[in-house]
Amino acid sequence: MGKVPLYPNPAHSRISFLADASTPYRVLNQLGQLLLSGTTEAGNPSIVIETLAVGFYFLELQTATGRVVQKFEKE
């Protein structure tokens, strides 16, 4: 799993993706600081990002095949 499509991107209140299994995640700012973390359910999980300021962030997922990092924008 090289990339995980995130949608919508840019996002306003939540970011979603497809997951085959429960997936630990972390949301990091551009400096690599941890802002949000947790574990999603399998299927079509979404992560609430309403508390984040407008800007660019990284979603780090720990999948069965390894670590995946995707950049997204909060509007």
PyMOL Python script that loads the backbone (N, CA, C, O; Angstrom):
from pymol import cmd

cmd.read_pdbstr("""\
ATOM      1  N   MET A   1       0.857  -1.186   0.000  1.00  0.00           N
ATOM      2  CA  MET A   1       0.000   0.000   0.000  1.00  0.00           C
ATOM      3  C   MET A   1       0.892   1.234   0.000  1.00  0.00           C
ATOM      4  O   MET A   1       1.379   1.643   1.054  1.00  0.00           O
ATOM      5  N   GLY A   2       1.112   1.830  -1.163  1.00  0.00           N
ATOM      6  CA  GLY A   2       1.972   2.988  -1.257  1.00  0.00           C
ATOM      7  C   GLY A   2       1.274   4.283  -0.897  1.00  0.00           C
ATOM      8  O   GLY A   2       1.804   5.099  -0.144  1.00  0.00           O
ATOM      9  N   LYS A   3       0.079   4.466  -1.441  1.00  0.00           N
ATOM     10  CA  LYS A   3      -0.674   5.688  -1.167  1.00  0.00           C
ATOM     11  C   LYS A   3      -2.089   5.314  -0.748  1.00  0.00           C
ATOM     12  O   LYS A   3      -2.646   4.307  -1.184  1.00  0.00           O
ATOM     13  N   VAL A   4      -2.643   6.149   0.101  1.00  0.00           N
ATOM     14  CA  VAL A   4      -4.036   5.987   0.520  1.00  0.00           C
ATOM     15  C   VAL A   4      -4.769   7.245   0.061  1.00  0.00           C
ATOM     16  O   VAL A   4      -4.468   8.333   0.553  1.00  0.00           O
ATOM     17  N   PRO A   5      -5.712   7.133  -0.859  1.00  0.00           N
ATOM     18  CA  PRO A   5      -6.448   8.324  -1.293  1.00  0.00           C
ATOM     19  C   PRO A   5      -7.254   8.922  -0.137  1.00  0.00           C
ATOM     20  O   PRO A   5      -8.060   8.235   0.491  1.00  0.00           O
ATOM     21  N   LEU A   6      -7.028  10.193   0.130  1.00  0.00           N
ATOM     22  CA  LEU A   6      -7.774  10.912   1.163  1.00  0.00           C
ATOM     23  C   LEU A   6      -8.822  11.786   0.490  1.00  0.00           C
ATOM     24  O   LEU A   6      -8.567  12.367  -0.566  1.00  0.00           O
ATOM     25  N   TYR A   7      -9.982  11.879   1.089  1.00  0.00           N
ATOM     26  CA  TYR A   7     -11.031  12.732   0.529  1.00  0.00           C
ATOM     27  C   TYR A   7     -11.914  13.247   1.640  1.00  0.00           C
ATOM     28  O   TYR A   7     -12.041  12.560   2.654  1.00  0.00           O
ATOM     29  N   PRO A   8     -12.527  14.394   1.524  1.00  0.00           N
ATOM     30  CA  PRO A   8     -12.147  15.382   0.501  1.00  0.00           C
ATOM     31  C   PRO A   8     -10.785  15.968   0.830  1.00  0.00           C
ATOM     32  O   PRO A   8     -10.369  15.967   1.989  1.00  0.00           O
ATOM     33  N   ASN A   9     -10.107  16.455  -0.155  1.00  0.00           N
ATOM     34  CA  ASN A   9      -8.808  17.089   0.065  1.00  0.00           C
ATOM     35  C   ASN A   9      -8.665  18.228  -0.935  1.00  0.00           C
ATOM     36  O   ASN A   9      -8.423  17.978  -2.116  1.00  0.00           O
ATOM     37  N   PRO A  10      -8.809  19.466  -0.491  1.00  0.00           N
ATOM     38  CA  PRO A  10      -8.821  19.966   0.879  1.00  0.00           C
ATOM     39  C   PRO A  10     -10.113  19.606   1.624  1.00  0.00           C
ATOM     40  O   PRO A  10     -11.163  19.383   1.023  1.00  0.00           O
ATOM     41  N   ALA A  11      -9.993  19.560   2.953  1.00  0.00           N
ATOM     42  CA  ALA A  11     -11.109  19.176   3.818  1.00  0.00           C
ATOM     43  C   ALA A  11     -11.466  20.311   4.767  1.00  0.00           C
ATOM     44  O   ALA A  11     -10.661  21.205   5.025  1.00  0.00           O
ATOM     45  N   HIS A  12     -12.699  20.253   5.283  1.00  0.00           N
ATOM     46  CA  HIS A  12     -13.152  21.264   6.242  1.00  0.00           C
ATOM     47  C   HIS A  12     -13.263  20.701   7.649  1.00  0.00           C
ATOM     48  O   HIS A  12     -12.671  21.247   8.580  1.00  0.00           O
ATOM     49  N   SER A  13     -14.017  19.609   7.820  1.00  0.00           N
ATOM     50  CA  SER A  13     -14.273  19.111   9.170  1.00  0.00           C
ATOM     51  C   SER A  13     -13.789  17.681   9.398  1.00  0.00           C
ATOM     52  O   SER A  13     -13.541  17.285  10.537  1.00  0.00           O
ATOM     53  N   ARG A  14     -13.652  16.900   8.316  1.00  0.00           N
ATOM     54  CA  ARG A  14     -13.162  15.533   8.461  1.00  0.00           C
ATOM     55  C   ARG A  14     -12.489  15.076   7.184  1.00  0.00           C
ATOM     56  O   ARG A  14     -12.782  15.560   6.091  1.00  0.00           O
ATOM     57  N   ILE A  15     -11.570  14.124   7.355  1.00  0.00           N
ATOM     58  CA  ILE A  15     -10.861  13.530   6.229  1.00  0.00           C
ATOM     59  C   ILE A  15     -11.160  12.030   6.256  1.00  0.00           C
ATOM     60  O   ILE A  15     -11.159  11.419   7.325  1.00  0.00           O
ATOM     61  N   SER A  16     -11.413  11.440   5.103  1.00  0.00           N
ATOM     62  CA  SER A  16     -11.787  10.026   5.027  1.00  0.00           C
ATOM     63  C   SER A  16     -10.851   9.266   4.097  1.00  0.00           C
ATOM     64  O   SER A  16     -10.161   9.853   3.264  1.00  0.00           O
ATOM     65  N   PHE A  17     -10.845   7.946   4.258  1.00  0.00           N
ATOM     66  CA  PHE A  17     -10.047   7.061   3.405  1.00  0.00           C
ATOM     67  C   PHE A  17     -10.625   5.658   3.519  1.00  0.00           C
ATOM     68  O   PHE A  17     -11.510   5.412   4.339  1.00  0.00           O
ATOM     69  N   LEU A  18     -10.128   4.740   2.703  1.00  0.00           N
ATOM     70  CA  LEU A  18     -10.558   3.345   2.757  1.00  0.00           C
ATOM     71  C   LEU A  18      -9.526   2.538   3.531  1.00  0.00           C
ATOM     72  O   LEU A  18      -8.322   2.723   3.353  1.00  0.00           O
ATOM     73  N   ALA A  19     -10.006   1.632   4.401  1.00  0.00           N
ATOM     74  CA  ALA A  19      -9.103   0.806   5.203  1.00  0.00           C
ATOM     75  C   ALA A  19      -9.604  -0.629   5.226  1.00  0.00           C
ATOM     76  O   ALA A  19     -10.796  -0.876   5.407  1.00  0.00           O
ATOM     77  N   ASP A  20      -8.681  -1.579   5.039  1.00  0.00           N
ATOM     78  CA  ASP A  20      -9.032  -3.003   5.070  1.00  0.00           C
ATOM     79  C   ASP A  20      -9.184  -3.525   6.494  1.00  0.00           C
ATOM     80  O   ASP A  20      -9.843  -4.539   6.721  1.00  0.00           O
ATOM     81  N   ALA A  21      -8.573  -2.831   7.453  1.00  0.00           N
ATOM     82  CA  ALA A  21      -8.589  -3.280   8.842  1.00  0.00           C
ATOM     83  C   ALA A  21      -8.506  -2.065   9.753  1.00  0.00           C
ATOM     84  O   ALA A  21      -8.303  -0.947   9.280  1.00  0.00           O
ATOM     85  N   SER A  22      -8.662  -2.274  11.052  1.00  0.00           N
ATOM     86  CA  SER A  22      -8.450  -1.193  12.012  1.00  0.00           C
ATOM     87  C   SER A  22      -7.052  -0.628  11.788  1.00  0.00           C
ATOM     88  O   SER A  22      -6.081  -1.374  11.662  1.00  0.00           O
ATOM     89  N   THR A  23      -6.964   0.696  11.740  1.00  0.00           N
ATOM     90  CA  THR A  23      -5.705   1.337  11.364  1.00  0.00           C
ATOM     91  C   THR A  23      -5.315   2.414  12.368  1.00  0.00           C
ATOM     92  O   THR A  23      -6.034   3.403  12.510  1.00  0.00           O
ATOM     93  N   PRO A  24      -4.195   2.249  13.068  1.00  0.00           N
ATOM     94  CA  PRO A  24      -3.700   3.329  13.920  1.00  0.00           C
ATOM     95  C   PRO A  24      -3.290   4.521  13.049  1.00  0.00           C
ATOM     96  O   PRO A  24      -2.703   4.348  11.981  1.00  0.00           O
ATOM     97  N   TYR A  25      -3.607   5.728  13.520  1.00  0.00           N
ATOM     98  CA  TYR A  25      -3.266   6.927  12.748  1.00  0.00           C
ATOM     99  C   TYR A  25      -2.698   8.001  13.650  1.00  0.00           C
ATOM    100  O   TYR A  25      -2.906   8.002  14.864  1.00  0.00           O
ATOM    101  N   ARG A  26      -1.964   8.928  13.015  1.00  0.00           N
ATOM    102  CA  ARG A  26      -1.487  10.143  13.676  1.00  0.00           C
ATOM    103  C   ARG A  26      -1.607  11.279  12.680  1.00  0.00           C
ATOM    104  O   ARG A  26      -1.325  11.106  11.495  1.00  0.00           O
ATOM    105  N   VAL A  27      -2.027  12.444  13.161  1.00  0.00           N
ATOM    106  CA  VAL A  27      -2.046  13.656  12.342  1.00  0.00           C
ATOM    107  C   VAL A  27      -0.924  14.549  12.858  1.00  0.00           C
ATOM    108  O   VAL A  27      -0.865  14.876  14.044  1.00  0.00           O
ATOM    109  N   LEU A  28      -0.033  14.939  11.942  1.00  0.00           N
ATOM    110  CA  LEU A  28       1.143  15.732  12.291  1.00  0.00           C
ATOM    111  C   LEU A  28       1.107  17.064  11.554  1.00  0.00           C
ATOM    112  O   LEU A  28       0.577  17.157  10.447  1.00  0.00           O
ATOM    113  N   ASN A  29       1.675  18.096  12.179  1.00  0.00           N
ATOM    114  CA  ASN A  29       1.800  19.365  11.467  1.00  0.00           C
ATOM    115  C   ASN A  29       3.071  19.332  10.626  1.00  0.00           C
ATOM    116  O   ASN A  29       3.769  18.319  10.579  1.00  0.00           O
ATOM    117  N   GLN A  30       3.364  20.446   9.964  1.00  0.00           N
ATOM    118  CA  GLN A  30       4.516  20.478   9.043  1.00  0.00           C
ATOM    119  C   GLN A  30       5.850  20.324   9.770  1.00  0.00           C
ATOM    120  O   GLN A  30       6.862  20.006   9.146  1.00  0.00           O
ATOM    121  N   LEU A  31       5.857  20.548  11.093  1.00  0.00           N
ATOM    122  CA  LEU A  31       7.074  20.387  11.879  1.00  0.00           C
ATOM    123  C   LEU A  31       7.210  18.971  12.433  1.00  0.00           C
ATOM    124  O   LEU A  31       8.185  18.654  13.113  1.00  0.00           O
ATOM    125  N   GLY A  32       6.223  18.121  12.135  1.00  0.00           N
ATOM    126  CA  GLY A  32       6.251  16.753  12.632  1.00  0.00           C
ATOM    127  C   GLY A  32       5.689  16.593  14.028  1.00  0.00           C
ATOM    128  O   GLY A  32       5.835  15.533  14.637  1.00  0.00           O
ATOM    129  N   GLN A  33       5.043  17.639  14.549  1.00  0.00           N
ATOM    130  CA  GLN A  33       4.468  17.573  15.893  1.00  0.00           C
ATOM    131  C   GLN A  33       3.127  16.849  15.853  1.00  0.00           C
ATOM    132  O   GLN A  33       2.310  17.089  14.963  1.00  0.00           O
ATOM    133  N   LEU A  34       2.905  15.961  16.819  1.00  0.00           N
ATOM    134  CA  LEU A  34       1.678  15.186  16.908  1.00  0.00           C
ATOM    135  C   LEU A  34       0.519  16.064  17.361  1.00  0.00           C
ATOM    136  O   LEU A  34       0.603  16.723  18.397  1.00  0.00           O
ATOM    137  N   LEU A  35      -0.573  16.072  16.577  1.00  0.00           N
ATOM    138  CA  LEU A  35      -1.743  16.868  16.908  1.00  0.00           C
ATOM    139  C   LEU A  35      -2.946  16.006  17.256  1.00  0.00           C
ATOM    140  O   LEU A  35      -3.698  16.332  18.175  1.00  0.00           O
ATOM    141  N   LEU A  36      -3.135  14.910  16.530  1.00  0.00           N
ATOM    142  CA  LEU A  36      -4.251  13.989  16.756  1.00  0.00           C
ATOM    143  C   LEU A  36      -3.740  12.570  16.588  1.00  0.00           C
ATOM    144  O   LEU A  36      -2.803  12.331  15.826  1.00  0.00           O
ATOM    145  N   SER A  37      -4.355  11.617  17.303  1.00  0.00           N
ATOM    146  CA  SER A  37      -3.993  10.212  17.106  1.00  0.00           C
ATOM    147  C   SER A  37      -5.153   9.328  17.546  1.00  0.00           C
ATOM    148  O   SER A  37      -6.051   9.766  18.264  1.00  0.00           O
ATOM    149  N   GLY A  38      -5.114   8.093  17.105  1.00  0.00           N
ATOM    150  CA  GLY A  38      -6.156   7.144  17.459  1.00  0.00           C
ATOM    151  C   GLY A  38      -6.087   5.940  16.560  1.00  0.00           C
ATOM    152  O   GLY A  38      -5.079   5.699  15.896  1.00  0.00           O
ATOM    153  N   THR A  39      -7.179   5.174  16.539  1.00  0.00           N
ATOM    154  CA  THR A  39      -7.285   4.004  15.671  1.00  0.00           C
ATOM    155  C   THR A  39      -8.642   4.037  15.000  1.00  0.00           C
ATOM    156  O   THR A  39      -9.663   4.212  15.666  1.00  0.00           O
ATOM    157  N   THR A  40      -8.663   3.873  13.695  1.00  0.00           N
ATOM    158  CA  THR A  40      -9.916   3.876  12.942  1.00  0.00           C
ATOM    159  C   THR A  40     -10.448   2.455  12.816  1.00  0.00           C
ATOM    160  O   THR A  40      -9.723   1.488  13.049  1.00  0.00           O
ATOM    161  N   GLU A  41     -11.699   2.340  12.450  1.00  0.00           N
ATOM    162  CA  GLU A  41     -12.299   1.041  12.146  1.00  0.00           C
ATOM    163  C   GLU A  41     -12.021   0.698  10.684  1.00  0.00           C
ATOM    164  O   GLU A  41     -11.620   1.562   9.904  1.00  0.00           O
ATOM    165  N   ALA A  42     -12.234  -0.548  10.324  1.00  0.00           N
ATOM    166  CA  ALA A  42     -12.110  -0.969   8.929  1.00  0.00           C
ATOM    167  C   ALA A  42     -13.269  -0.399   8.128  1.00  0.00           C
ATOM    168  O   ALA A  42     -14.315  -0.070   8.688  1.00  0.00           O
ATOM    169  N   GLY A  43     -13.085  -0.282   6.820  1.00  0.00           N
ATOM    170  CA  GLY A  43     -14.152   0.200   5.939  1.00  0.00           C
ATOM    171  C   GLY A  43     -13.831   1.567   5.388  1.00  0.00           C
ATOM    172  O   GLY A  43     -12.852   1.743   4.663  1.00  0.00           O
ATOM    173  N   ASN A  44     -14.668   2.548   5.738  1.00  0.00           N
ATOM    174  CA  ASN A  44     -14.541   3.906   5.223  1.00  0.00           C
ATOM    175  C   ASN A  44     -14.461   4.876   6.398  1.00  0.00           C
ATOM    176  O   ASN A  44     -15.377   5.672   6.604  1.00  0.00           O
ATOM    177  N   PRO A  45     -13.368   4.817   7.175  1.00  0.00           N
ATOM    178  CA  PRO A  45     -13.281   5.656   8.368  1.00  0.00           C
ATOM    179  C   PRO A  45     -13.061   7.123   8.030  1.00  0.00           C
ATOM    180  O   PRO A  45     -12.555   7.466   6.961  1.00  0.00           O
ATOM    181  N   SER A  46     -13.455   7.983   8.971  1.00  0.00           N
ATOM    182  CA  SER A  46     -13.153   9.406   8.828  1.00  0.00           C
ATOM    183  C   SER A  46     -12.580   9.910  10.142  1.00  0.00           C
ATOM    184  O   SER A  46     -12.916   9.419  11.220  1.00  0.00           O
ATOM    185  N   ILE A  47     -11.713  10.894  10.026  1.00  0.00           N
ATOM    186  CA  ILE A  47     -11.050  11.497  11.174  1.00  0.00           C
ATOM    187  C   ILE A  47     -11.511  12.943  11.262  1.00  0.00           C
ATOM    188  O   ILE A  47     -11.415  13.693  10.291  1.00  0.00           O
ATOM    189  N   VAL A  48     -12.010  13.329  12.427  1.00  0.00           N
ATOM    190  CA  VAL A  48     -12.490  14.691  12.630  1.00  0.00           C
ATOM    191  C   VAL A  48     -11.293  15.620  12.770  1.00  0.00           C
ATOM    192  O   VAL A  48     -10.412  15.396  13.600  1.00  0.00           O
ATOM    193  N   ILE A  49     -11.272  16.674  11.941  1.00  0.00           N
ATOM    194  CA  ILE A  49     -10.141  17.613  11.950  1.00  0.00           C
ATOM    195  C   ILE A  49     -10.614  19.047  12.213  1.00  0.00           C
ATOM    196  O   ILE A  49      -9.900  20.005  11.919  1.00  0.00           O
ATOM    197  N   GLU A  50     -11.821  19.184  12.769  1.00  0.00           N
ATOM    198  CA  GLU A  50     -12.383  20.523  13.003  1.00  0.00           C
ATOM    199  C   GLU A  50     -11.506  21.384  13.896  1.00  0.00           C
ATOM    200  O   GLU A  50     -11.490  22.605  13.739  1.00  0.00           O
ATOM    201  N   THR A  51     -10.773  20.780  14.833  1.00  0.00           N
ATOM    202  CA  THR A  51      -9.964  21.548  15.784  1.00  0.00           C
ATOM    203  C   THR A  51      -8.660  22.063  15.180  1.00  0.00           C
ATOM    204  O   THR A  51      -7.990  22.899  15.786  1.00  0.00           O
ATOM    205  N   LEU A  52      -8.290  21.576  13.995  1.00  0.00           N
ATOM    206  CA  LEU A  52      -7.041  22.019  13.365  1.00  0.00           C
ATOM    207  C   LEU A  52      -7.214  23.383  12.715  1.00  0.00           C
ATOM    208  O   LEU A  52      -8.285  23.706  12.199  1.00  0.00           O
ATOM    209  N   ALA A  53      -6.158  24.175  12.744  1.00  0.00           N
ATOM    210  CA  ALA A  53      -6.154  25.466  12.054  1.00  0.00           C
ATOM    211  C   ALA A  53      -6.040  25.223  10.546  1.00  0.00           C
ATOM    212  O   ALA A  53      -5.631  24.143  10.119  1.00  0.00           O
ATOM    213  N   VAL A  54      -6.397  26.214   9.753  1.00  0.00           N
ATOM    214  CA  VAL A  54      -6.252  26.122   8.301  1.00  0.00           C
ATOM    215  C   VAL A  54      -4.775  25.916   7.976  1.00  0.00           C
ATOM    216  O   VAL A  54      -3.911  26.595   8.532  1.00  0.00           O
ATOM    217  N   GLY A  55      -4.489  24.980   7.078  1.00  0.00           N
ATOM    218  CA  GLY A  55      -3.105  24.736   6.697  1.00  0.00           C
ATOM    219  C   GLY A  55      -2.911  23.335   6.172  1.00  0.00           C
ATOM    220  O   GLY A  55      -3.875  22.623   5.891  1.00  0.00           O
ATOM    221  N   PHE A  56      -1.645  22.938   6.040  1.00  0.00           N
ATOM    222  CA  PHE A  56      -1.284  21.621   5.522  1.00  0.00           C
ATOM    223  C   PHE A  56      -0.851  20.716   6.667  1.00  0.00           C
ATOM    224  O   PHE A  56      -0.200  21.159   7.613  1.00  0.00           O
ATOM    225  N   TYR A  57      -1.223  19.439   6.568  1.00  0.00           N
ATOM    226  CA  TYR A  57      -0.932  18.452   7.607  1.00  0.00           C
ATOM    227  C   TYR A  57      -0.565  17.130   6.955  1.00  0.00           C
ATOM    228  O   TYR A  57      -0.735  16.944   5.750  1.00  0.00           O
ATOM    229  N   PHE A  58      -0.056  16.211   7.777  1.00  0.00           N
ATOM    230  CA  PHE A  58       0.278  14.865   7.324  1.00  0.00           C
ATOM    231  C   PHE A  58      -0.536  13.857   8.113  1.00  0.00           C
ATOM    232  O   PHE A  58      -0.620  13.934   9.339  1.00  0.00           O
ATOM    233  N   LEU A  59      -1.132  12.913   7.404  1.00  0.00           N
ATOM    234  CA  LEU A  59      -1.827  11.797   8.028  1.00  0.00           C
ATOM    235  C   LEU A  59      -0.920  10.578   7.904  1.00  0.00           C
ATOM    236  O   LEU A  59      -0.598  10.141   6.800  1.00  0.00           O
ATOM    237  N   GLU A  60      -0.515  10.036   9.045  1.00  0.00           N
ATOM    238  CA  GLU A  60       0.352   8.860   9.080  1.00  0.00           C
ATOM    239  C   GLU A  60      -0.496   7.662   9.483  1.00  0.00           C
ATOM    240  O   GLU A  60      -1.142   7.675  10.530  1.00  0.00           O
ATOM    241  N   LEU A  61      -0.491   6.626   8.646  1.00  0.00           N
ATOM    242  CA  LEU A  61      -1.257   5.407   8.905  1.00  0.00           C
ATOM    243  C   LEU A  61      -0.293   4.242   9.086  1.00  0.00           C
ATOM    244  O   LEU A  61       0.681   4.110   8.345  1.00  0.00           O
ATOM    245  N   GLN A  62      -0.571   3.396  10.079  1.00  0.00           N
ATOM    246  CA  GLN A  62       0.216   2.179  10.288  1.00  0.00           C
ATOM    247  C   GLN A  62      -0.586   1.018   9.718  1.00  0.00           C
ATOM    248  O   GLN A  62      -1.432   0.448  10.407  1.00  0.00           O
ATOM    249  N   THR A  63      -0.327   0.669   8.471  1.00  0.00           N
ATOM    250  CA  THR A  63      -1.086  -0.384   7.800  1.00  0.00           C
ATOM    251  C   THR A  63      -0.374  -1.726   7.950  1.00  0.00           C
ATOM    252  O   THR A  63       0.754  -1.791   8.439  1.00  0.00           O
ATOM    253  N   ALA A  64      -1.040  -2.785   7.527  1.00  0.00           N
ATOM    254  CA  ALA A  64      -0.461  -4.130   7.590  1.00  0.00           C
ATOM    255  C   ALA A  64       0.814  -4.223   6.760  1.00  0.00           C
ATOM    256  O   ALA A  64       1.690  -5.036   7.055  1.00  0.00           O
ATOM    257  N   THR A  65       0.920  -3.398   5.730  1.00  0.00           N
ATOM    258  CA  THR A  65       2.098  -3.437   4.860  1.00  0.00           C
ATOM    259  C   THR A  65       3.126  -2.367   5.224  1.00  0.00           C
ATOM    260  O   THR A  65       4.134  -2.227   4.530  1.00  0.00           O
ATOM    261  N   GLY A  66       2.894  -1.616   6.287  1.00  0.00           N
ATOM    262  CA  GLY A  66       3.877  -0.624   6.711  1.00  0.00           C
ATOM    263  C   GLY A  66       3.266   0.756   6.925  1.00  0.00           C
ATOM    264  O   GLY A  66       2.048   0.934   6.933  1.00  0.00           O
ATOM    265  N   ARG A  67       4.159   1.719   7.097  1.00  0.00           N
ATOM    266  CA  ARG A  67       3.766   3.095   7.396  1.00  0.00           C
ATOM    267  C   ARG A  67       3.492   3.844   6.099  1.00  0.00           C
ATOM    268  O   ARG A  67       4.272   3.772   5.149  1.00  0.00           O
ATOM    269  N   VAL A  68       2.359   4.571   6.070  1.00  0.00           N
ATOM    270  CA  VAL A  68       1.989   5.382   4.914  1.00  0.00           C
ATOM    271  C   VAL A  68       1.742   6.800   5.420  1.00  0.00           C
ATOM    272  O   VAL A  68       1.047   6.998   6.417  1.00  0.00           O
ATOM    273  N   VAL A  69       2.313   7.781   4.729  1.00  0.00           N
ATOM    274  CA  VAL A  69       2.106   9.186   5.103  1.00  0.00           C
ATOM    275  C   VAL A  69       1.530   9.919   3.904  1.00  0.00           C
ATOM    276  O   VAL A  69       2.077   9.855   2.804  1.00  0.00           O
ATOM    277  N   GLN A  70       0.429  10.611   4.123  1.00  0.00           N
ATOM    278  CA  GLN A  70      -0.231  11.385   3.065  1.00  0.00           C
ATOM    279  C   GLN A  70      -0.417  12.824   3.548  1.00  0.00           C
ATOM    280  O   GLN A  70      -0.779  13.064   4.699  1.00  0.00           O
ATOM    281  N   LYS A  71      -0.167  13.758   2.663  1.00  0.00           N
ATOM    282  CA  LYS A  71      -0.355  15.173   2.969  1.00  0.00           C
ATOM    283  C   LYS A  71      -1.795  15.555   2.636  1.00  0.00           C
ATOM    284  O   LYS A  71      -2.353  15.101   1.637  1.00  0.00           O
ATOM    285  N   PHE A  72      -2.395  16.404   3.492  1.00  0.00           N
ATOM    286  CA  PHE A  72      -3.728  16.930   3.196  1.00  0.00           C
ATOM    287  C   PHE A  72      -3.827  18.374   3.631  1.00  0.00           C
ATOM    288  O   PHE A  72      -3.015  18.855   4.421  1.00  0.00           O
ATOM    289  N   GLU A  73      -4.831  19.063   3.109  1.00  0.00           N
ATOM    290  CA  GLU A  73      -5.039  20.473   3.420  1.00  0.00           C
ATOM    291  C   GLU A  73      -6.340  20.651   4.186  1.00  0.00           C
ATOM    292  O   GLU A  73      -7.369  20.083   3.820  1.00  0.00           O
ATOM    293  N   LYS A  74      -6.287  21.449   5.259  1.00  0.00           N
ATOM    294  CA  LYS A  74      -7.475  21.837   6.010  1.00  0.00           C
ATOM    295  C   LYS A  74      -7.832  23.251   5.570  1.00  0.00           C
ATOM    296  O   LYS A  74      -6.998  24.153   5.646  1.00  0.00           O
ATOM    297  N   GLU A  75      -9.078  23.452   5.106  1.00  0.00           N
ATOM    298  CA  GLU A  75      -9.522  24.781   4.680  1.00  0.00           C
ATOM    299  C   GLU A  75     -10.296  25.460   5.787  1.00  0.00           C
ATOM    300  O   GLU A  75     -10.753  26.590   5.616  1.00  0.00           O
TER     301      GLU A  75
END
""", "prot")
cmd.dss("prot")
cmd.show_as("cartoon", "prot")
cmd.util.cbc("prot")
cmd.orient("prot")
